């Protein structure tokens, strides 16, 4: 709370204090003249403050000039940020008071992507109480999925679910917490050489963000709003069992499911009193547990990973315009699903899943299998004092080698990456054309026929997905957002 107020106070001070500095300088000069031209008072004369001596008054004047110069410099440095902040607030209130998406670009002077971001952000207050396709309400989904994500501070990580508790919390976060984070982040990135301009970084963060977190939340809002408007059954495929069944029906390669046993009992070797027993009823026999054998990485993938690394999957994010016809849009600009980003998650040594990983960009995943540079979002998941000493912000592609093996991954080949991207485009068209965005997890398993090419297997699809800090096809992504929000606003 106080950080947001402090940012506003700092902006006001930056505007007012240069004038005060000039007054201070003027007072110092005047005092110098008076001090130099005034004789000492007669013995016994009483007054409250003696006039300053000449050297002290000149020092005061110089200090005033320096202070006013510094403060004026701070004001000029922050002026673009202040203009951006008011533009951000103006856009939010424009949408909150009934402004139409189709008019936003001309009225607010914003590009299409900025309009899409701010329109969806302003919609959160309404969305919070609306039904969600996988949880009770959108607010419930926020509370669930933000409980292990923090705003990186380098000191203490507070779960972002705090700001989803009530609409009051959310309004405060949108109006003040986000701008404060953008302000601090802009200067942090400037001082650490991650950005050339703090004000440009501040503007990007507020109006047209490219960081993985805000892109993820934007994608979540798009999915929720589309599901509400179309009521498409395609969103039911977020359910892992329905997804597997649909893949099997469509002959799309998916993780195999065990028919037996009907019931699986797992016991801890030491716990007593019934506390170490887990009874899992097979979903194929009326239960809710999907029983599968553990998949393993193919040899080509193993060579890129440390010993005892988990199954390391590739995230392929695809887009589809299929929902537009259900939204009454007059035209569908792209009739087929298209790939937007490809990222390989290189698992860490000893981890049970590839959620503990570095995220390796696969540029041009549809046509190339060459790995690019990698990134990490570990500082976003460092709750409590685990954040102490961690970076506030990092640069996309700041990692070139795996931290466990020190092997340089940039330039290495991931066999089957382009086939995986094509498989996901096909799966999107056949399984869920009414879902605008889907994030597919693809495993590279040993070929059962003994060939060099890995067997590609789909694990699941995430319909509120993120880009995992990979390269984004911005033109296609912006076109998808713009078309859907334009149709949804008219719905």
NUSESE-358192 format. One record per residue (C-alpha): residue number from 1; x, y, z. Coordinates in Angstrom, 3 decimals, padded with zeros to 6 digits. Last residue first. Layout:
BEGIN
NODE num       xx       yy       zz
NODE NUM        X        Y        Z
...
REM end
This chain:
BEGIN
NODE num       xx       yy       zz
NODE 491 -021.345 -009.877 -028.004
NODE 490 -019.894 -006.649 -029.449
NODE 489 -017.103 -006.609 -026.879
NODE 488 -016.497 -010.312 -027.526
NODE 487 -016.114 -009.772 -031.271
NODE 486 -013.558 -006.967 -030.914
NODE 485 -011.857 -008.922 -028.135
NODE 484 -011.509 -011.977 -030.395
NODE 483 -010.237 -010.171 -033.494
NODE 482 -007.763 -008.022 -031.554
NODE 481 -006.319 -010.920 -029.603
NODE 480 -005.837 -013.095 -032.701
NODE 479 -004.298 -010.249 -034.742
NODE 478 -001.948 -009.439 -031.870
NODE 477 -000.812 -013.064 -031.714
NODE 476 -000.322 -013.325 -035.497
NODE 475  001.803 -010.179 -035.592
NODE 474  003.669 -011.008 -032.379
NODE 473  004.891 -014.475 -033.311
NODE 472  006.326 -014.916 -029.827
NODE 471  009.901 -015.907 -028.947
NODE 470  009.925 -017.965 -025.749
NODE 469  009.542 -016.683 -022.202
NODE 468  007.473 -019.686 -021.106
NODE 467  004.705 -018.556 -023.493
NODE 466  001.847 -018.953 -021.035
NODE 465 -001.357 -020.965 -021.113
NODE 464 -004.935 -020.752 -019.971
NODE 463 -006.003 -023.582 -022.291
NODE 462 -003.324 -026.020 -021.154
NODE 461 -003.203 -029.180 -023.280
NODE 460 -001.905 -032.504 -022.001
NODE 459  000.760 -035.187 -022.371
NODE 458  001.067 -035.413 -026.142
NODE 457  003.502 -038.077 -027.361
NODE 456  006.196 -037.799 -030.015
NODE 455  008.255 -040.932 -030.682
NODE 454  011.848 -039.930 -031.254
NODE 453  013.501 -040.246 -034.700
NODE 452  016.559 -042.495 -034.631
NODE 451  014.581 -045.670 -035.265
NODE 450  014.157 -048.614 -032.873
NODE 449  010.535 -049.389 -033.630
NODE 448  009.392 -048.305 -030.150
NODE 447  011.082 -044.912 -030.739
NODE 446  012.299 -043.620 -027.381
NODE 445  010.196 -040.701 -026.071
NODE 444  010.177 -036.984 -026.893
NODE 443  007.281 -035.626 -024.799
NODE 442  004.973 -032.841 -026.000
NODE 441  003.168 -030.421 -023.665
NODE 440  000.642 -028.345 -025.596
NODE 439 -000.318 -024.758 -024.740
NODE 438 -003.628 -023.832 -026.321
NODE 437 -004.993 -020.465 -027.416
NODE 436 -008.281 -019.410 -029.069
NODE 435 -010.346 -022.481 -028.098
NODE 434 -013.167 -023.181 -030.568
NODE 433 -010.895 -025.277 -032.803
NODE 432 -010.489 -027.788 -029.949
NODE 431 -009.681 -031.370 -030.960
NODE 430 -009.114 -031.512 -034.716
NODE 429 -007.703 -028.040 -035.416
NODE 428 -005.699 -027.886 -032.187
NODE 427 -004.358 -031.416 -032.723
NODE 426 -003.141 -030.520 -036.233
NODE 425 -001.328 -027.418 -034.979
NODE 424  000.122 -029.508 -032.138
NODE 423  001.462 -032.154 -034.523
NODE 422  003.111 -029.464 -036.669
NODE 421  004.956 -028.069 -033.633
NODE 420  006.060 -031.566 -032.579
NODE 419  007.296 -032.349 -036.097
NODE 418  009.441 -029.185 -035.947
NODE 417  010.945 -030.254 -032.612
NODE 416  011.603 -033.869 -033.699
NODE 415  015.331 -033.865 -033.007
NODE 414  016.393 -031.097 -030.587
NODE 413  019.608 -029.753 -032.117
NODE 412  022.253 -027.793 -030.206
NODE 411  022.974 -024.187 -031.182
NODE 410  022.444 -022.773 -027.690
NODE 409  022.606 -025.656 -025.250
NODE 408  026.060 -024.897 -023.857
NODE 407  026.773 -027.718 -021.402
NODE 406  027.352 -026.361 -017.897
NODE 405  026.032 -029.734 -016.632
NODE 404  023.763 -028.527 -013.811
NODE 403  023.190 -024.907 -014.894
NODE 402  022.461 -025.853 -018.540
NODE 401  024.268 -023.336 -020.738
NODE 400  023.200 -020.197 -022.679
NODE 399  021.118 -018.378 -020.072
NODE 398  020.089 -014.707 -020.437
NODE 397  017.546 -015.490 -023.162
NODE 396  014.860 -013.221 -021.745
NODE 395  016.485 -010.749 -019.370
NODE 394  016.030 -010.964 -015.646
NODE 393  014.067 -008.972 -013.076
NODE 392  014.006 -008.514 -009.312
NODE 391  016.906 -010.911 -008.948
NODE 390  017.124 -013.323 -005.980
NODE 389  018.971 -012.256 -002.832
NODE 388  016.080 -012.983 -000.497
NODE 387  013.219 -014.472 -002.515
NODE 386  013.345 -017.736 -000.531
NODE 385  012.369 -015.540  002.419
NODE 384  008.700 -015.921  001.580
NODE 383  007.784 -017.509 -001.740
NODE 382  010.294 -017.927 -004.567
NODE 381  008.055 -018.736 -007.546
NODE 380  008.687 -015.599 -009.620
NODE 379  012.446 -015.867 -008.948
NODE 378  012.421 -019.290 -010.641
NODE 377  011.336 -017.767 -013.953
NODE 376  014.344 -018.948 -015.939
NODE 375  015.572 -018.245 -019.452
NODE 374  017.306 -020.074 -022.282
NODE 373  019.106 -019.268 -025.527
NODE 372  018.301 -020.885 -028.856
NODE 371  017.915 -024.529 -029.767
NODE 370  018.025 -025.662 -033.375
NODE 369  015.086 -027.769 -034.535
NODE 368  013.973 -025.428 -037.324
NODE 367  010.934 -025.078 -039.593
NODE 366  007.937 -025.085 -037.295
NODE 365  009.969 -024.134 -034.211
NODE 364  011.158 -020.865 -035.728
NODE 363  013.225 -020.117 -032.630
NODE 362  013.290 -022.923 -030.050
NODE 361  013.705 -021.064 -026.742
NODE 360  015.085 -023.058 -023.843
NODE 359  013.191 -022.751 -020.569
NODE 358  015.398 -023.790 -017.659
NODE 357  013.851 -026.400 -015.455
NODE 356  011.965 -027.313 -012.301
NODE 355  008.468 -027.656 -013.768
NODE 354  010.179 -030.440 -015.692
NODE 353  009.021 -032.999 -013.145
NODE 352  010.574 -035.047 -010.312
NODE 351  013.750 -032.948 -010.120
NODE 350  017.048 -034.735 -009.394
NODE 349  019.028 -032.759 -011.974
NODE 348  017.025 -029.952 -013.552
NODE 347  014.728 -030.371 -016.530
NODE 346  015.282 -028.710 -019.907
NODE 345  011.901 -027.255 -020.842
NODE 344  011.817 -026.817 -024.625
NODE 343  010.002 -023.724 -025.893
NODE 342  007.962 -023.192 -029.069
NODE 341  005.842 -020.104 -029.773
NODE 340  002.892 -018.931 -031.906
NODE 339  002.055 -021.959 -034.069
NODE 338 -001.034 -021.682 -036.240
NODE 337 -004.488 -023.264 -036.284
NODE 336 -006.257 -023.156 -039.628
NODE 335 -008.818 -020.777 -041.182
NODE 334 -006.813 -017.600 -040.454
NODE 333 -008.756 -014.360 -040.959
NODE 332 -012.163 -015.702 -040.003
NODE 331 -014.756 -013.216 -041.193
NODE 330 -018.047 -011.653 -040.165
NODE 329 -017.537 -012.254 -036.419
NODE 328 -020.692 -013.649 -034.841
NODE 327 -018.979 -014.964 -031.709
NODE 326 -019.552 -018.559 -032.780
NODE 325 -017.826 -017.731 -036.087
NODE 324 -014.935 -016.206 -034.147
NODE 323 -014.297 -019.311 -032.062
NODE 322 -012.293 -021.006 -034.827
NODE 321 -009.614 -018.307 -034.961
NODE 320 -006.978 -020.651 -033.558
NODE 319 -003.657 -020.162 -031.804
NODE 318 -000.877 -022.574 -030.902
NODE 317  001.642 -022.701 -028.056
NODE 316  004.097 -025.578 -028.176
NODE 315  005.725 -026.459 -024.866
NODE 314  008.420 -029.111 -025.291
NODE 313  008.809 -031.736 -022.620
NODE 312  011.604 -032.881 -020.359
NODE 311  010.850 -036.132 -018.526
NODE 310  012.874 -035.644 -015.354
NODE 309  016.681 -035.412 -015.083
NODE 308  018.499 -038.138 -013.172
NODE 307  021.797 -037.406 -014.914
NODE 306  022.065 -034.016 -016.571
NODE 305  020.337 -033.191 -019.866
NODE 304  021.258 -032.621 -023.518
NODE 303  022.365 -036.212 -024.134
NODE 302  019.103 -037.423 -022.585
NODE 301  017.165 -035.630 -025.332
NODE 300  018.894 -037.563 -028.128
NODE 299  018.551 -040.800 -026.131
NODE 298  014.761 -040.503 -025.829
NODE 297  013.324 -039.209 -022.568
NODE 296  011.305 -041.558 -020.372
NODE 295  007.597 -042.071 -019.704
NODE 294  006.358 -043.365 -016.342
NODE 293  003.607 -045.900 -016.754
NODE 292  000.132 -044.499 -016.478
NODE 291 -002.839 -044.637 -014.107
NODE 290 -005.338 -041.801 -014.554
NODE 289 -007.130 -041.419 -011.216
NODE 288 -010.774 -040.380 -010.916
NODE 287 -012.432 -043.776 -010.482
NODE 286 -015.202 -045.474 -012.488
NODE 285 -013.211 -048.355 -013.949
NODE 284 -011.241 -046.588 -016.660
NODE 283 -010.470 -043.828 -014.148
NODE 282 -008.572 -046.350 -012.032
NODE 281 -009.252 -046.010 -008.286
NODE 280 -006.157 -044.924 -006.354
NODE 279 -005.823 -045.961 -002.695
NODE 278 -002.982 -044.149 -000.897
NODE 277 -001.631 -045.590  002.374
NODE 276  001.021 -043.812  004.482
NODE 275 -001.312 -042.515  007.189
NODE 274 -003.036 -045.848  007.855
NODE 273 -001.669 -046.016  011.387
NODE 272  001.927 -046.499  010.309
NODE 271  004.497 -044.854  008.058
NODE 270  007.689 -046.795  007.241
NODE 269  007.531 -048.338  003.743
NODE 268  004.912 -045.868  002.476
NODE 267  002.077 -047.714  000.826
NODE 266  000.515 -047.431 -002.643
NODE 265 -002.720 -049.280 -003.459
NODE 264 -003.892 -049.349 -007.075
NODE 263 -007.474 -050.202 -007.961
NODE 262 -008.677 -051.567 -011.293
NODE 261 -005.110 -052.583 -012.070
NODE 260 -005.178 -052.609 -015.004
NODE 259 -006.441 -050.595 -017.959
NODE 258 -003.233 -048.540 -017.976
NODE 257 -003.330 -045.310 -019.995
NODE 256 -000.984 -044.444 -022.854
NODE 255  000.247 -040.845 -023.207
NODE 254 -001.110 -039.354 -026.422
NODE 253 -000.574 -039.797 -030.146
NODE 252 -003.587 -038.412 -032.062
NODE 251 -005.842 -041.155 -033.422
NODE 250 -008.925 -038.888 -033.163
NODE 249 -010.668 -041.183 -030.648
NODE 248 -007.423 -041.656 -028.709
NODE 247 -006.897 -037.893 -028.556
NODE 246 -010.474 -037.350 -027.383
NODE 245 -010.056 -039.943 -024.623
NODE 244 -006.804 -038.350 -023.439
NODE 243 -008.348 -034.876 -023.333
NODE 242 -011.446 -036.093 -021.522
NODE 241 -009.135 -037.644 -018.921
NODE 240 -007.019 -034.514 -018.529
NODE 239 -009.965 -032.145 -018.102
NODE 238 -008.822 -028.999 -019.941
NODE 237 -010.661 -030.724 -022.772
NODE 236 -013.909 -029.280 -021.423
NODE 235 -012.992 -026.025 -023.165
NODE 234 -013.971 -027.585 -026.500
NODE 233 -017.577 -027.817 -025.250
NODE 232 -017.996 -024.198 -026.384
NODE 231 -020.150 -021.931 -024.207
NODE 230 -019.401 -019.227 -026.827
NODE 229 -019.375 -016.045 -024.729
NODE 228 -018.274 -017.441 -021.379
NODE 227 -015.619 -019.660 -022.950
NODE 226 -014.287 -016.699 -024.935
NODE 225 -014.097 -014.494 -021.833
NODE 224 -012.309 -017.165 -019.818
NODE 223 -009.772 -017.997 -022.548
NODE 222 -008.990 -014.324 -023.226
NODE 221 -008.582 -013.603 -019.516
NODE 220 -006.170 -016.497 -019.076
NODE 219 -004.170 -015.399 -022.131
NODE 218 -003.804 -011.895 -020.652
NODE 217 -002.703 -013.439 -017.347
NODE 216 -000.034 -015.476 -019.130
NODE 215  001.152 -012.458 -021.124
NODE 214  001.375 -010.467 -017.881
NODE 213  003.540 -013.162 -016.325
NODE 212  005.773 -013.857 -019.333
NODE 211  006.923 -010.263 -019.741
NODE 210  005.994 -008.547 -023.026
NODE 209  003.744 -005.811 -021.666
NODE 208  002.015 -003.271 -023.928
NODE 207  000.641 -000.411 -021.814
NODE 206  002.014 -000.755 -018.288
NODE 205  005.197 -002.771 -018.768
NODE 204  006.031 -001.131 -022.102
NODE 203  005.667  002.363 -020.675
NODE 202  007.834  001.568 -017.659
NODE 201  010.482 -000.019 -019.910
NODE 200  010.455  003.071 -022.094
NODE 199  010.809  005.288 -018.995
NODE 198  013.685  003.215 -017.610
NODE 197  015.622  003.418 -020.867
NODE 196  018.438  001.213 -022.173
NODE 195  017.089 -001.987 -020.692
NODE 194  018.797 -004.955 -019.009
NODE 193  021.886 -002.917 -018.076
NODE 192  021.466 -003.415 -014.340
NODE 191  020.628  000.249 -013.626
NODE 190  018.059  000.387 -016.453
NODE 189  016.460 -002.937 -015.490
NODE 188  016.122 -001.807 -011.889
NODE 187  014.821  001.599 -012.981
NODE 186  012.065  000.046 -015.062
NODE 185  011.291 -002.627 -012.484
NODE 184  010.747 -000.050 -009.747
NODE 183  008.373  001.969 -011.937
NODE 182  006.624 -001.099 -013.395
NODE 181  006.118 -002.558 -009.921
NODE 180  004.715  000.770 -008.723
NODE 179  002.434  000.982 -011.772
NODE 178  001.160 -002.586 -011.129
NODE 177  000.616 -001.979 -007.416
NODE 176 -001.266  001.304 -007.867
NODE 175 -004.309  001.184 -010.139
NODE 174 -004.461 -002.540 -010.947
NODE 173 -003.460 -003.703 -007.465
NODE 172 -005.853 -001.286 -005.751
NODE 171 -008.693 -002.418 -007.985
NODE 170 -007.858 -006.059 -007.255
NODE 169 -007.783 -005.624 -003.494
NODE 168 -011.123 -003.794 -003.607
NODE 167 -012.534 -006.538 -005.829
NODE 166 -011.748 -009.024 -003.088
NODE 165 -009.170 -011.720 -002.380
NODE 164 -007.454 -011.492 -005.774
NODE 163 -004.617 -009.170 -004.710
NODE 162 -003.362 -011.602 -002.059
NODE 161 -003.248 -014.323 -004.754
NODE 160  000.002 -012.619 -005.758
NODE 159  001.835 -014.607 -003.103
NODE 158  004.270 -012.419 -001.095
NODE 157  007.960 -013.094 -001.798
NODE 156  010.434 -011.408  000.531
NODE 155  013.696 -009.644 -000.342
NODE 154  014.714 -009.727 -004.014
NODE 153  011.379 -008.127 -004.852
NODE 152  009.922 -010.576 -007.369
NODE 151  006.103 -010.385 -007.410
NODE 150  005.079 -013.826 -006.228
NODE 149  003.489 -016.940 -007.748
NODE 148  002.497 -019.947 -005.607
NODE 147 -000.995 -018.731 -004.665
NODE 146 -001.590 -017.200 -008.092
NODE 145 -003.175 -020.277 -009.687
NODE 144 -005.742 -021.082 -007.030
NODE 143 -006.775 -017.555 -006.048
NODE 142 -007.004 -016.546 -009.711
NODE 141 -009.120 -019.607 -010.548
NODE 140 -011.465 -018.844 -007.677
NODE 139 -011.750 -015.258 -008.941
NODE 138 -012.633 -016.557 -012.410
NODE 137 -015.440 -018.506 -010.810
NODE 136 -016.083 -022.135 -009.814
NODE 135 -013.095 -023.720 -011.560
NODE 134 -012.476 -025.260 -014.998
NODE 133 -014.667 -023.227 -017.385
NODE 132 -014.996 -020.255 -015.061
NODE 131 -018.306 -018.747 -014.026
NODE 130 -018.324 -014.941 -013.652
NODE 129 -017.691 -013.132 -010.358
NODE 128 -014.085 -012.169 -011.096
NODE 127 -014.814 -011.431 -014.756
NODE 126 -016.412 -008.064 -014.061
NODE 125 -013.448 -006.726 -012.094
NODE 124 -011.046 -008.441 -014.522
NODE 123 -012.484 -006.629 -017.572
NODE 122 -010.136 -003.642 -017.124
NODE 121 -007.197 -005.987 -017.689
NODE 120 -008.835 -007.421 -020.829
NODE 119 -009.347 -003.965 -022.316
NODE 118 -005.860 -002.884 -021.255
NODE 117 -004.151 -005.816 -022.995
NODE 116 -006.254 -005.677 -026.149
NODE 115 -005.845 -001.905 -026.493
NODE 114 -002.071 -002.212 -026.017
NODE 113 -001.951 -004.906 -028.724
NODE 112 -003.935 -002.784 -031.167
NODE 111 -001.851  000.373 -030.735
NODE 110 -003.050  003.186 -028.464
NODE 109 -004.113  006.770 -029.107
NODE 108 -006.855  006.641 -026.481
NODE 107 -009.895  007.646 -028.543
NODE 106 -008.689  006.233 -031.860
NODE 105 -007.538  002.880 -030.474
NODE 104 -010.359  002.595 -027.947
NODE 103 -013.289  002.985 -030.332
NODE 102 -013.712 -000.701 -031.294
NODE 101 -013.128 -001.725 -027.677
NODE 100 -016.103  000.295 -026.517
NODE  99 -015.976  002.659 -023.523
NODE  98 -018.524  001.794 -020.828
NODE  97 -017.231  003.581 -017.743
NODE  96 -014.738  000.876 -016.758
NODE  95 -013.319  000.851 -020.298
NODE  94 -012.455  004.567 -020.321
NODE  93 -011.452  004.348 -016.658
NODE  92 -008.778  001.807 -017.540
NODE  91 -007.581  003.765 -020.570
NODE  90 -007.282  007.010 -018.566
NODE  89 -005.317  005.249 -015.835
NODE  88 -002.777  003.968 -018.362
NODE  87 -002.534  007.360 -020.116
NODE  86 -002.058  009.001 -016.715
NODE  85  000.764  006.597 -015.913
NODE  84  002.393  007.103 -019.313
NODE  83  002.451  010.894 -018.834
NODE  82  003.966  010.438 -015.368
NODE  81  006.562  008.042 -016.791
NODE  80  007.523  010.547 -019.519
NODE  79  007.950  013.234 -016.803
NODE  78  010.139  011.060 -014.579
NODE  77  013.473  012.049 -016.111
NODE  76  012.404  015.696 -016.441
NODE  75  011.363  015.746 -012.783
NODE  74  014.546  014.058 -011.660
NODE  73  016.585  016.612 -013.613
NODE  72  014.597  019.459 -012.054
NODE  71  015.312  017.948 -008.662
NODE  70  019.008  017.808 -009.365
NODE  69  019.085  021.351 -010.718
NODE  68  016.998  022.699 -007.834
NODE  67  019.323  021.029 -005.352
NODE  66  022.419  022.413 -007.047
NODE  65  020.970  025.955 -007.158
NODE  64  019.838  025.740 -003.549
NODE  63  023.207  024.461 -002.400
NODE  62  024.916  027.332 -004.232
NODE  61  022.597  029.839 -002.523
NODE  60  023.181  028.328  000.894
NODE  59  026.924  028.401  000.337
NODE  58  026.652  032.081 -000.644
NODE  57  024.715  032.724  002.567
NODE  56  027.332  030.927  004.643
NODE  55  030.191  032.895  003.036
NODE  54  028.435  036.252  003.580
NODE  53  027.439  035.778  007.188
NODE  52  023.878  034.924  007.895
NODE  51  021.597  037.576  009.412
NODE  50  021.196  037.014  013.122
NODE  49  018.052  035.250  014.235
NODE  48  015.793  036.241  017.160
NODE  47  016.742  039.867  017.796
NODE  46  018.110  041.743  020.783
NODE  45  020.555  044.682  020.724
NODE  44  022.858  044.521  023.747
NODE  43  026.023  045.654  021.957
NODE  42  025.204  047.289  018.623
NODE  41  024.404  045.128  015.651
NODE  40  027.076  044.125  013.099
NODE  39  026.873  046.059  009.860
NODE  38  024.762  044.880  006.958
NODE  37  025.890  044.869  003.334
NODE  36  027.436  041.440  003.035
NODE  35  024.689  039.763  005.003
NODE  34  021.938  041.445  003.061
NODE  33  023.503  040.486 -000.258
NODE  32  024.165  036.936  000.915
NODE  31  020.672  036.628  002.333
NODE  30  019.231  037.667 -001.037
NODE  29  021.369  035.077 -002.792
NODE  28  020.329  032.373 -000.322
NODE  27  016.683  033.265 -000.576
NODE  26  016.902  033.033 -004.349
NODE  25  018.521  029.612 -004.122
NODE  24  015.861  028.412 -001.734
NODE  23  013.138  029.773 -004.001
NODE  22  014.770  027.917 -006.904
NODE  21  014.797  024.744 -004.841
NODE  20  011.151  025.218 -003.961
NODE  19  010.306  025.496 -007.657
NODE  18  012.301  022.331 -008.367
NODE  17  010.434  020.697 -005.451
NODE  16  006.930  020.818 -006.890
NODE  15  006.937  018.478 -009.895
NODE  14  009.322  015.873 -008.505
NODE  13  007.442  016.034 -005.235
NODE  12  004.208  015.133 -006.970
NODE  11  005.881  012.153 -008.667
NODE  10  007.467  011.074 -005.397
NODE   9  004.131  011.309 -003.628
NODE   8  002.555  009.099 -006.273
NODE   7  005.349  006.522 -005.934
NODE   6  005.120  006.710 -002.155
NODE   5  001.383  006.067 -002.280
NODE   4  001.999  002.906 -004.294
NODE   3  004.788  001.788 -001.982
NODE   2  002.637  002.503  001.081
NODE   1  000.000  000.000  000.000
REM end
